[in-house]
Amino acid sequence: MRGALFSSPGEPSVPRSEAQWRKLEDKADRLTVDVGRLKEEKKELAIRVQQQEMELKKLKKEVAGHEEAIRKAVEKTELDFPNSEDGQRYLQGYWADHLSDYKKSEEFQAEVAVIAGPYFENGFMACKE
């Protein structure tokens, strides 16, 4: 009978009754089920990792494509403006036009009025003068 076993001092205690044995066997069964569940989760996670690695490779290819497009655009700009001073003048003119249009916009004036409002009585109009 299992309940008749005794443990020596310093050794793990051995169950002394059938109830204690059943309790240990139930715990072992639960742990076995948990191990099986964890193995399944591990397989599912491995599949997800593979899918994400494939997605990462796809994104890296896409990024490389964008980098190539940017490189080609830079090369084209350098061909269109072989003299760096011409390129700088072009860019300065482009941004000057862009900023000029933006400064005329109501959005810009509203932003300035909010920022300058505490410092100027009439907001943007006082700032313009």
Buried (B, 14 or more C-beta within 10 A) or exposed (E): EEEEEEEEEEEEEBBBEEEBBEEEEEEEEEEEEEEEEEEEEEEEEEEEEEEEEEEEEEEEEEEEEEEEEEEEEEEEEEEEBEEEEEBEEEEEEEEEEEEEEEEEEEEBBEEBBEEBBEEBEEBBEEBEE
